[in-house]
Amino acid sequence: MKGVSVRKIKKICVFCGANSGKDVAFVNAAFHLGEVLGKRKIDLVYGGGKLGLMGCMSTAVAQHERQVLGIIPSAFTVNNLVGETCGKEIKVATMQERLVMMMELSDAFIALPGIHYTESTKDPDLCHYCR
């Protein structure tokens, strides 16, 4: 198409839960998404840690030797509450700071089941990152 610019997606931020949930289909979907990202040479930005869907997906991405960046509030790192991130980890002070950084560092976004970010992403101050 004439006049259409295409931007290559290099980093995708995935919002998903630190819990696996009750349905194994969610775990399978998270792992499959991680494999697809890895095979397509797309790096991952996510909430950090290795629990639940986040851990499953980030492990799959890392297995394909792609960069994994976990952005995690410092409070979650006390006593290793969420497990070790299988890539680089950036600690932030607040959940709001986490969300803003995730948005700034990503080219695209995917939301899987088990997240609580959907309401906060409606915040007008944050939505400009998605435009």
KOLZA-524516 format. One record per residue: residue number from 1; residue in one letter; x negated, y, z of N, C-alpha, C in turn. Coordinates in steps of 0.02 Angstrom, whole numbers, plus 32768, in hexadecimal, padded with zeros to 4 digits. Atoms other than C-alpha are relative to their C-alpha. Example, Ala and Ser with C-alpha at 12.3 -4.5 7.8 and 13.67 -1.06 7.14 Angstrom:
<sites>
+-----+---+------+------+------+------+------+------+------+------+------+
|   k | r |  n_x |  n_y |  n_z | ca_x | ca_y | ca_z |  c_x |  c_y |  c_z |
+-----+---+------+------+------+------+------+------+------+------+------+
|   1 | A | 7FD3 | 7FC5 | 8000 | 7D99 | 7F1F | 8186 | 7FD3 | 803C | 8000 |
|   2 | S | 802A | 7FC5 | 7FFD | 7D54 | 7FCB | 8165 | 8027 | 8037 | 8025 |
+-----+---+------+------+------+------+------+------+------+------+------+
</sites>
This chain:
<sites>
+-----+---+------+------+------+------+------+------+------+------+------+
|   k | r |  n_x |  n_y |  n_z | ca_x | ca_y | ca_z |  c_x |  c_y |  c_z |
+-----+---+------+------+------+------+------+------+------+------+------+
|   1 | M | 7FD7 | 7FC5 | 8000 | 8000 | 8000 | 8000 | 7FD5 | 803E | 8000 |
|   2 | K | 8025 | 7FC2 | 8004 | 7FC1 | 80A9 | 7FD1 | 800E | 802C | 803D |
|   3 | G | 7FF8 | 7FD3 | 7FC7 | 7FA1 | 811E | 8064 | 8006 | 7FDE | 8044 |
|   4 | V | 7FFB | 8024 | 7FC1 | 7FAB | 8096 | 80E8 | 7FBA | 7FEE | 8017 |
|   5 | S | 8041 | 8013 | 7FE5 | 7F14 | 8083 | 8157 | 8009 | 7FC4 | 802E |
|   6 | V | 7FFE | 803C | 7FD6 | 7EF0 | 7FDF | 81AC | 7FC5 | 8004 | 8030 |
|   7 | R | 8034 | 7FFE | 7FCD | 7E90 | 7FDD | 824E | 7FF7 | 7FBA | 801C |
|   8 | K | 800F | 8042 | 7FE8 | 7E3B | 7F3D | 8281 | 8005 | 7FFF | 804C |
|   9 | I | 7FF9 | 8008 | 7FB8 | 7E6B | 7F03 | 832F | 7FC3 | 7FD9 | 8019 |
|  10 | K | 803C | 801F | 7FE4 | 7DCD | 7EDC | 8391 | 800A | 7FE9 | 8048 |
|  11 | K | 7FF3 | 800F | 7FBA | 7E0F | 7EDB | 8444 | 804B | 8002 | 800D |
|  12 | I | 7FB9 | 8002 | 7FED | 7EBB | 7EA5 | 8480 | 8005 | 7FFB | 804B |
|  13 | C | 7FF0 | 8003 | 7FB9 | 7EFB | 7EC6 | 852D | 803D | 7FD3 | 8008 |
|  14 | V | 7FC9 | 802D | 7FF4 | 7F69 | 7E3A | 856C | 8016 | 8009 | 8049 |
|  15 | F | 7FE2 | 7FFC | 7FBE | 7FDC | 7E57 | 8600 | 8022 | 7FBD | 800D |
|  16 | C | 7FDF | 8040 | 7FEE | 800B | 7DB3 | 8655 | 7FF6 | 7FF4 | 804A |
|  17 | G | 7FFF | 800D | 7FB8 | 8022 | 7D66 | 86FF | 7FC3 | 7FDB | 801B |
|  18 | A | 8034 | 8025 | 7FDC | 7FA5 | 7D26 | 877E | 801E | 7FC0 | 801D |
|  19 | N | 7FDE | 803C | 7FEC | 8021 | 7C9A | 879A | 8011 | 7FD9 | 7FC2 |
|  20 | S | 7FF1 | 802A | 803B | 803E | 7C08 | 8724 | 804A | 7FF7 | 7FF4 |
|  21 | G | 7FB8 | 8009 | 8007 | 80F8 | 7C04 | 8743 | 8015 | 7FB7 | 8005 |
|  22 | K | 7FE4 | 8043 | 7FF8 | 8168 | 7B6B | 8744 | 8003 | 7FD9 | 7FBF |
|  23 | D | 7FF9 | 8021 | 8041 | 8168 | 7B44 | 868B | 7FBB | 7FFB | 7FDF |
|  24 | V | 8042 | 800B | 801F | 80CB | 7AF7 | 863E | 7FFB | 8021 | 7FBB |
|  25 | A | 8001 | 7FDF | 8042 | 80FD | 7B47 | 8599 | 7FDE | 8044 | 8003 |
|  26 | F | 8021 | 7FBF | 7FF9 | 80C1 | 7BEF | 85DC | 7FB5 | 7FF9 | 8003 |
|  27 | V | 8048 | 800D | 7FFC | 8017 | 7BA7 | 8606 | 7FE5 | 7FEE | 7FBB |
|  28 | N | 8015 | 8014 | 8044 | 800A | 7B57 | 855A | 7FFE | 803C | 7FD1 |
|  29 | A | 7FFD | 7FC4 | 802B | 803D | 7BFA | 8506 | 7FC6 | 802F | 800F |
|  30 | A | 8037 | 7FD4 | 7FED | 7FBC | 7C5E | 8568 | 7FBD | 7FE4 | 7FE6 |
|  31 | F | 803D | 801E | 8019 | 7F32 | 7BE3 | 853D | 7FFC | 8005 | 7FB4 |
|  32 | H | 7FFE | 7FFC | 804A | 7F67 | 7BDF | 8486 | 7FF0 | 8048 | 7FE9 |
|  33 | L | 800F | 7FBB | 8011 | 7F65 | 7C9D | 8480 | 7FB6 | 800E | 8007 |
|  34 | G | 8047 | 7FF7 | 7FF7 | 7EB5 | 7C9C | 84C6 | 7FD7 | 7FE0 | 7FC9 |
|  35 | E | 8022 | 8021 | 8037 | 7E7F | 7C20 | 8442 | 8006 | 8027 | 7FBF |
|  36 | V | 7FF5 | 7FD9 | 803D | 7ECC | 7C88 | 83B7 | 7FD5 | 803F | 8001 |
|  37 | L | 802A | 7FC4 | 7FFB | 7E76 | 7D26 | 83F5 | 7FB7 | 7FEE | 7FF4 |
|  38 | G | 8046 | 8015 | 8007 | 7DD0 | 7CCA | 8402 | 7FEF | 7FEE | 7FB8 |
|  39 | K | 800C | 8015 | 8045 | 7DDD | 7C7B | 8355 | 8000 | 803B | 7FD0 |
|  40 | R | 7FFD | 7FC5 | 802B | 7E07 | 7D24 | 8309 | 7FCD | 8035 | 8013 |
|  41 | K | 8036 | 7FD4 | 7FEA | 7D71 | 7D72 | 8360 | 801A | 8041 | 801E |
|  42 | I | 7FE3 | 7FC7 | 7FDE | 7DDC | 7DE6 | 83C9 | 7FEE | 7FFB | 804A |
|  43 | D | 8012 | 7FFE | 7FBA | 7D9D | 7E19 | 8475 | 803E | 800D | 802C |
|  44 | L | 7FC8 | 7FFB | 7FD1 | 7E0D | 7E18 | 850F | 7FF3 | 8033 | 8036 |
|  45 | V | 7FFD | 7FD4 | 7FC5 | 7E36 | 7EA0 | 858D | 803C | 7FE8 | 8027 |
|  46 | Y | 7FC8 | 8019 | 7FD8 | 7EA1 | 7E61 | 861D | 7FF5 | 8013 | 8049 |
|  47 | G | 8001 | 7FEC | 7FBA | 7EC1 | 7E71 | 86D7 | 7FCC | 7FE0 | 802C |
|  48 | G | 8036 | 801E | 7FD9 | 7E2F | 7E06 | 8710 | 8014 | 7FC2 | 8027 |
|  49 | G | 7FF5 | 803C | 7FD8 | 7E1C | 7D69 | 8777 | 800A | 7FC2 | 7FD6 |
|  50 | K | 7FF8 | 803F | 8024 | 7E3A | 7CB5 | 874C | 803F | 7FDA | 8015 |
|  51 | L | 7FC3 | 8022 | 7FEA | 7EE4 | 7C8F | 8796 | 8036 | 8002 | 7FCA |
|  52 | G | 7FC4 | 8002 | 8029 | 7F80 | 7C5D | 8737 | 7FF5 | 800A | 7FB6 |
|  53 | L | 8003 | 7FF4 | 8048 | 7FA2 | 7C95 | 8686 | 7FC3 | 8029 | 7FEC |
|  54 | M | 803B | 7FD6 | 8010 | 7F17 | 7D17 | 868E | 7FC1 | 7FD5 | 7FFC |
|  55 | G | 803B | 802B | 8001 | 7E95 | 7C94 | 86B8 | 7FFF | 7FD0 | 7FC6 |
|  56 | C | 7FF9 | 8030 | 8037 | 7ED4 | 7C18 | 8638 | 7FEE | 8022 | 7FBD |
|  57 | M | 800B | 7FDD | 803F | 7ED3 | 7C98 | 85AB | 7FB9 | 8018 | 7FFA |
|  58 | S | 8044 | 7FE5 | 8002 | 7E2D | 7CE9 | 85D8 | 7FCC | 7FC9 | 7FF6 |
|  59 | T | 802D | 8039 | 8009 | 7DD8 | 7C3F | 85E2 | 7FFE | 7FEB | 7FB7 |
|  60 | A | 7FFD | 8013 | 8047 | 7E13 | 7C14 | 8533 | 7FDB | 8031 | 7FD4 |
|  61 | V | 8023 | 7FCD | 8027 | 7DD2 | 7CB9 | 84EE | 7FB4 | 7FF7 | 800A |
|  62 | A | 8047 | 8007 | 7FF1 | 7D29 | 7CA1 | 8545 | 7FE2 | 7FC1 | 7FE0 |
|  63 | Q | 8018 | 803E | 801F | 7D1A | 7BEF | 8500 | 7FEE | 800B | 7FB6 |
|  64 | H | 800F | 7FF0 | 8046 | 7D15 | 7C3E | 8452 | 7FCB | 8037 | 7FFC |
|  65 | E | 8038 | 7FD1 | 7FFC | 7C85 | 7CAE | 848A | 8013 | 8047 | 7FEE |
|  66 | R | 7FEA | 7FBB | 8009 | 7CEA | 7D4E | 8483 | 7FF8 | 8024 | 8042 |
|  67 | Q | 8006 | 7FD9 | 7FC3 | 7CD9 | 7DDC | 8500 | 8041 | 8000 | 8026 |
|  68 | V | 7FC7 | 7FFE | 7FD3 | 7D4D | 7DD4 | 8594 | 7FF2 | 8037 | 8033 |
|  69 | L | 8008 | 7FC9 | 7FD0 | 7D65 | 7E72 | 85FC | 803B | 8001 | 802F |
|  70 | G | 7FCC | 7FFD | 7FCD | 7DC7 | 7E68 | 869D | 7FFC | 8042 | 8025 |
|  71 | I | 7FFD | 7FC0 | 7FDB | 7DFE | 7F0C | 86EC | 802B | 7FF3 | 803D |
|  72 | I | 7FE0 | 8017 | 7FC3 | 7E2B | 7EEE | 87A0 | 7FFA | 8032 | 8039 |
|  73 | P | 8004 | 7FD5 | 7FC5 | 7E58 | 7F57 | 8838 | 7FD1 | 7FE2 | 8034 |
|  74 | S | 8031 | 8017 | 7FCF | 7DD0 | 7F4C | 88BC | 8020 | 7FD7 | 8038 |
|  75 | A | 7FDE | 8024 | 7FCA | 7E4F | 7F11 | 893D | 8009 | 7FB6 | 7FF0 |
|  76 | F | 7FF6 | 8046 | 8014 | 7E68 | 7E71 | 88D8 | 7FC0 | 7FD7 | 8002 |
|  77 | T | 8040 | 8023 | 7FFF | 7DAF | 7E47 | 88E0 | 7FEB | 7FEC | 8047 |
|  78 | V | 800F | 8011 | 7FBA | 7DAC | 7E3D | 899F | 8010 | 7FB6 | 800B |
|  79 | N | 7FF8 | 8048 | 7FF4 | 7D95 | 7D87 | 89D2 | 800F | 7FD9 | 7FC0 |
|  80 | N | 7FF8 | 8023 | 8040 | 7D97 | 7D58 | 8919 | 8049 | 7FEB | 7FF4 |
|  81 | L | 7FB7 | 800C | 8001 | 7E56 | 7D65 | 8919 | 8019 | 7FE3 | 7FBE |
|  82 | V | 7FE7 | 8017 | 8041 | 7E6D | 7D48 | 885E | 7FCF | 7FD5 | 7FD9 |
|  83 | G | 8031 | 8029 | 8022 | 7DD4 | 7CE3 | 8835 | 7FD1 | 8029 | 7FD6 |
|  84 | E | 8034 | 7FDE | 8026 | 7D3E | 7D0F | 87CC | 8015 | 8009 | 7FB7 |
|  85 | T | 7FF2 | 7FF1 | 8046 | 7D59 | 7D63 | 8724 | 7FCC | 7FDD | 7FD4 |
|  86 | C | 802F | 8024 | 802B | 7D0C | 7CFC | 8697 | 7FE3 | 802D | 7FCA |
|  87 | G | 801F | 7FD0 | 802E | 7CBB | 7D92 | 8646 | 7FEB | 803D | 8029 |
|  88 | K | 8012 | 7FC2 | 7FDE | 7C92 | 7E45 | 8671 | 803C | 8017 | 802A |
|  89 | E | 7FCB | 7FE9 | 7FD4 | 7CF5 | 7E93 | 86FF | 7FF4 | 8049 | 8013 |
|  90 | I | 8003 | 7FBB | 7FE9 | 7D1A | 7F49 | 8724 | 8031 | 8007 | 803A |
|  91 | K | 7FD5 | 7FF5 | 7FC6 | 7D5C | 7F75 | 87D0 | 8018 | 8047 | 8000 |
|  92 | V | 7FE1 | 7FBE | 7FFD | 7DD3 | 8007 | 87E1 | 8023 | 8008 | 8044 |
|  93 | A | 7FE2 | 7FF2 | 7FBE | 7E26 | 805A | 8877 | 804A | 7FED | 8004 |
|  94 | T | 7FB7 | 8008 | 7FFD | 7EDF | 804B | 8848 | 801B | 7FD9 | 7FC5 |
|  95 | M | 7FDE | 8022 | 8038 | 7F59 | 7FEB | 87DC | 800B | 8031 | 7FC6 |
|  96 | Q | 7FF6 | 7FCE | 8034 | 7F7D | 808D | 877E | 7FC0 | 800B | 7FD8 |
|  97 | E | 8041 | 7FF8 | 8021 | 7EC4 | 80A5 | 8758 | 7FF1 | 7FC2 | 7FD4 |
|  98 | R | 8009 | 803E | 8026 | 7EBE | 7FEF | 871F | 8026 | 8003 | 7FBF |
|  99 | L | 7FD6 | 7FFD | 803B | 7F4D | 8007 | 86A6 | 7FE7 | 8032 | 7FCD |
| 100 | V | 8019 | 7FCD | 802E | 7F07 | 80A7 | 865D | 7FC0 | 7FE8 | 7FDE |
| 101 | M | 803E | 8018 | 801E | 7E5B | 8058 | 8643 | 800D | 7FC9 | 7FCE |
| 102 | M | 7FEF | 8036 | 802E | 7EA7 | 7FBE | 85F3 | 801A | 801D | 7FBE |
| 103 | M | 7FE4 | 7FE1 | 803C | 7F05 | 802D | 857A | 7FCB | 8025 | 7FD8 |
| 104 | E | 8034 | 7FDA | 8022 | 7E6F | 809A | 8552 | 7FCF | 7FD3 | 7FDB |
| 105 | L | 8033 | 802C | 801C | 7DFF | 8005 | 852B | 801B | 7FCF | 7FCC |
| 106 | S | 7FE2 | 8032 | 802C | 7E78 | 7FA5 | 84BC | 801C | 801E | 7FC0 |
| 107 | D | 7FE4 | 7FEC | 8041 | 7EB1 | 7FAD | 8407 | 804A | 7FEC | 7FF9 |
| 108 | A | 7FBC | 801A | 8005 | 7F54 | 7F4D | 8421 | 8012 | 7FDF | 8043 |
| 109 | F | 7FE8 | 8019 | 7FC0 | 7FBE | 7F03 | 84AD | 8031 | 7FC6 | 7FF5 |
| 110 | I | 7FD1 | 8039 | 7FFF | 8019 | 7E60 | 84D0 | 8016 | 7FF7 | 8048 |
| 111 | A | 7FE5 | 800D | 7FBD | 808A | 7E3F | 8566 | 801D | 7FBA | 8002 |
| 112 | L | 7FE7 | 8043 | 7FF5 | 80A5 | 7D8C | 859E | 802D | 7FFF | 803E |
| 113 | P | 7FD6 | 8004 | 7FC4 | 8122 | 7D52 | 8622 | 7FD7 | 8004 | 8041 |
| 114 | G | 801F | 7FFF | 7FBF | 80FA | 7D6F | 86D8 | 7FDE | 8041 | 8013 |
| 115 | I | 8021 | 7FC1 | 7FF0 | 80C5 | 7E24 | 86D6 | 8031 | 8031 | 8021 |
| 116 | H | 7FD8 | 7FCC | 7FE0 | 8103 | 7EB9 | 873A | 7FEE | 8045 | 7FE3 |
| 117 | Y | 8014 | 7FC1 | 801E | 80B9 | 7F3E | 86C8 | 8035 | 801F | 7FD3 |
| 118 | T | 7FD3 | 7FE6 | 8033 | 814D | 7F52 | 8655 | 8021 | 8042 | 8016 |
| 119 | E | 7FE1 | 7FC1 | 7FE9 | 819F | 7FD9 | 86C2 | 7FCD | 8038 | 8002 |
| 120 | S | 8031 | 7FCA | 7FFB | 80FD | 8038 | 86DF | 7FE9 | 8018 | 7FBB |
| 121 | T | 8015 | 7FEA | 8043 | 80D6 | 803B | 8625 | 8033 | 802E | 7FE0 |
| 122 | K | 7FCF | 7FD0 | 8019 | 8174 | 80A2 | 860C | 7FF0 | 8047 | 8019 |
| 123 | D | 8015 | 7FC0 | 7FE5 | 811E | 8130 | 866B | 7FE9 | 802C | 7FC6 |
| 124 | P | 8013 | 7FD4 | 8039 | 8112 | 81C3 | 85F0 | 7FB6 | 8012 | 7FFF |
| 125 | D | 8047 | 7FEE | 7FFE | 8062 | 81EC | 862C | 7FD4 | 7FC8 | 7FE4 |
| 126 | L | 8027 | 8039 | 8019 | 8028 | 813E | 85F8 | 8012 | 7FEE | 7FB8 |
| 127 | C | 7FE9 | 8016 | 8042 | 808E | 8123 | 855B | 7FDA | 8020 | 7FC6 |
| 128 | H | 8024 | 7FE0 | 8037 | 8026 | 819D | 84F4 | 7FC5 | 7FD5 | 7FE9 |
| 129 | Y | 8036 | 802C | 8015 | 7F9C | 8119 | 84F2 | 8018 | 7FCD | 7FCC |
| 130 | C | 7FE5 | 8033 | 802C | 800F | 80A5 | 8491 | 8013 | 801C | 7FBC |
| 131 | R | 7FEB | 7FE2 | 803F | 8034 | 811F | 8404 | 7FC9 | 8004 | 7FCE |
+-----+---+------+------+------+------+------+------+------+------+------+
</sites>
